[in-house]
């Protein structure tokens, strides 16, 4: 499924997950309020709330009533494990097949990563 075909709340969830994995939000850190994140992303607050809810259901964020949402302890590593599994099982086989079809040199590709 192309990125633009995915539901908006899942794309927002991916942005939040990327921010957690990149260290912008660490375990225990507060997430932006629903309204603030919605304004920043140009999204409907209800859509942002749905994205946040999915993190809460997965145990990746905790809610402190009257204070806000926070990245749960251990969330970064759990999220990293989930993302690794998704990449290895769903994305990598397609990438590897394309590398083989195009007869690309893996060492050359890896050399370009740091360039």
C-alpha positions in Angstrom: 0.0 0.0 0.0 1.4 3.4 -1.0 2.0 5.9 1.8 -0.7 8.3 0.5 -3.2 5.4 0.5 -2.7 4.7 4.2 -5.2 6.2 6.7 -4.0 9.6 8.1 -4.0 8.4 11.7 -1.5 5.6 10.7 0.7 8.2 8.9 0.6 10.4 12.0 1.4 7.3 14.2 4.4 6.6 12.0 5.7 10.2 12.5 5.4 9.9 16.3 7.1 6.5 16.2 9.9 7.9 14.1 10.3 10.7 16.6 10.5 8.2 19.5 13.0 6.0 17.6 15.1 9.0 16.6 15.3 10.1 20.3 13.2 13.3 20.0 10.9 11.8 22.6 12.5 9.4 25.1 10.9 7.1 27.6 9.2 9.2 30.2 9.0 12.3 28.0 5.7 14.1 27.4 4.2 14.0 23.9 2.8 17.1 22.4 -0.8 17.7 23.3 -3.4 16.4 20.7 -4.2 20.0 19.7 -0.5 21.1 19.4 0.4 18.0 17.3 -2.7 18.5 15.2 -1.8 22.1 14.5 1.9 21.2 13.8 0.8 18.5 11.3 -2.2 20.3 9.8 -4.4 17.4 10.9 -7.8 17.1 12.6 -7.4 16.7 16.4 -9.7 13.7 16.4 -7.4 12.0 13.9 -4.4 12.7 16.2 -6.3 11.4 19.2 -6.9 8.2 17.3 -3.2 7.9 16.6 -2.4 8.5 20.2 -5.0 6.0 21.3 -3.3 3.3 19.2 -0.1 4.0 21.1 -2.0 3.8 24.4 -3.6 0.5 23.4 -0.1 -0.9 22.5 1.2 0.2 25.9 3.7 2.6 24.4 2.3 5.7 26.0 0.8 6.4 29.4 -1.8 9.0 30.3 -1.5 11.2 33.3 -4.9 12.6 33.9 -4.9 16.4 33.7 -1.2 16.4 32.7 -0.9 14.7 29.3 0.5 11.7 27.5 4.0 10.4 28.1 6.2 7.8 26.4 6.0 4.7 28.5 9.1 3.2 30.2 10.6 0.7 27.8 8.5 1.9 24.9 11.5 2.9 22.7 13.0 -0.6 22.8 9.6 -2.3 22.3 8.8 -0.1 19.4 12.3 -0.7 17.9 11.7 -4.5 18.1 8.3 -4.2 16.4 9.7 -2.0 13.7 12.7 -4.4 13.1 10.4 -7.3 12.8 8.2 -5.5 10.3 11.2 -4.4 8.3 12.8 -7.9 8.2 9.6 -9.8 7.5 7.6 -7.5 5.2 10.0 -4.9 3.7 13.4 -6.5 3.4 12.3 -9.4 1.1 11.0 -6.9 -1.5 14.2 -4.8 -1.2 16.5 -7.8 -1.4 14.6 -9.1 -4.5 14.9 -5.7 -6.2 18.7 -5.5 -5.4 19.1 -9.0 -7.0 17.0 -8.0 -10.0 19.0 -4.9 -10.6 22.2 -6.7 -9.9 23.3 -4.0 -7.5 26.5 -4.4 -5.5 25.6 -4.4 -1.8 29.0 -3.1 -0.7 28.6 -0.2 -3.1 25.1 0.5 -1.7 26.3 0.5 1.8 29.2 2.8 0.9 26.7 5.3 -0.3 24.8 5.4 3.0 27.5 7.5 4.6 28.2 9.7 1.5 
